[in-house]
């Protein structure tokens, strides 16, 4: 099973793909433009590229708390649900609170530390995050975490 983890956002989004037990892709993507239909299509096209390239069978999305769901995010989630259904993938959602209840994590540093122990290939990004004033790869680490947890649940 190929799992695509997405930490969704309208400005920054993180993705991770795990094929069985191997982390095969991970990335943070920035979309700095003002919200528009064109920007939404750009984000959706990026997700679709991963789904097609890696033959994804399961998509897990980390969504923000409901109080952070603005119209742009709601539209993006709706479009993403349609994309996932079109490709015949399974889909699940999770929140940061659910992740905190699953693992002994309290903050983004705990997430990063846990993930880098599971996937040492992420050590360069981990080290960069330690010195950055503004964390850039946090959404990518969240995406890896949700894909990892879902993969473990299915095995």
N, C-alpha and C positions, 0 to 999 in steps of 0.2 A: 504494500500500500504506500502511495506517495502522498504525504501530508504537506499542505501549504498552510503555514501559520501567517496570519496578517494582524499586525497591530495597526488598526485603521486610524487615519487622520486626514484632514483636508489640507494640511500644510506639509506634514511629515508622516510618512508611513513606513513601517518596517515589514519585511517579509523574511520567511525562512522556509526551506523545503527539506524535509527529511524523507528519505527513501529507505524503508525498513528501519535500520538503526544508524544510517549514515546521513550526516548533515551535508547536503550537496549544494545548497545555495543559501545565501544570506545577504541582505542588503538593506540600507536605509535609503529612502527616496524623498527628495524635497520637491515640493510644488509651491513656489513662493508667490505666484500670480494671485490676483484677486479671484474670488470664486466666480465661476461662470460654467455654462454647459460645456464649453471647450475644455476647461480644466478638468471637469468631472470625466469627460471622455478620455482625456490623457491619463488620468489615474486608472480608470477601468481598463484601458488598453494595456497599461503596464501589468496589471494583474492577469489579464488574459494571456499575455505573452508568457508568463510563468506557467500558467495552467496548461497551455498548449505545448511549450518546450519540454516540460518535465512530466507530461501526462499525469497530472494531478488527479487523484481520486477522492481526496478529502480536503476540505477547506475549514480551518478553525479561525475564527475572528475574535480578537480581543477588542471589545467595545468599551468606550468610556462610560462613566456613570450617566444615568438618564438626564441629570441636570445639565450635562454638557452636550446633549443632543440638540444641535441647532438645525435649521432647515437644510443647510448644505450637507451636514453629516447624514441626516435622514434620507436625503435624495441619493447620496453616495451609497449608503447601505442598501437602499431599494434596488439601485442599478446593479450592485454587486450580487445581490440575491438572484436577480434575473440572469446574470452572467453565469453564476455557479449552476443554476438549474439548466441553462442552455447546454452546458458541457456535461451534464449528468453526474456532477460530483455530489458527494455527501457534504453536509454543512453543520457546523456547531458554533455556538457563541460562548464566550466567557468574559468575565470582568476581572479587574485587578483584585477586588475583594475576594472573589472565588479562588484566585491564585494564592492569595495570602492565607486562605483557609486550608488550602491543599498542602502547602509547604511552609516551613518555618522561615518565611521571608517577611520583612517589614517595609523595605524600601527598594529603590532602584539598585543600590549598591549590592544588596542581598541577591537580587535577581541576577545581576551580572556575575557575581562570584559563583553562584550555583551553576550557571550556564557554562562558564569558562572551565569549571571542573568536569563538566560532562563532555564538552567539546573544546579541547585545548587549541584547536585551530583558530578559535576566536580570540586568542591571547593578544594579537596586535590591536584589535578594536578595543579590547578591555583596557589595555595600557593607554591608548589614546583617550579613552573616556576619563581615565583617572586624572589627566592633566588638562582636559578641556574645561573652560569656564562654563560653557553651555553644552550640556550633554547632547550629542548628535545621534548617537547610535542606540539610545535607550529603547526606541520602538523596535529596532532590530532585535535587541536582546529579549524583549517581551514576545516577539514573534517566534523566536527560537524556543523560548520557554513553553509557549502554548502548543507548538507543534510537538515538542519533546513529551509533554505530559499526555497529549492525546495519543501519540504513538505508543507510549507505555500502557495506556489504558486498553488499547486494542490488542496488544501482544500477549 
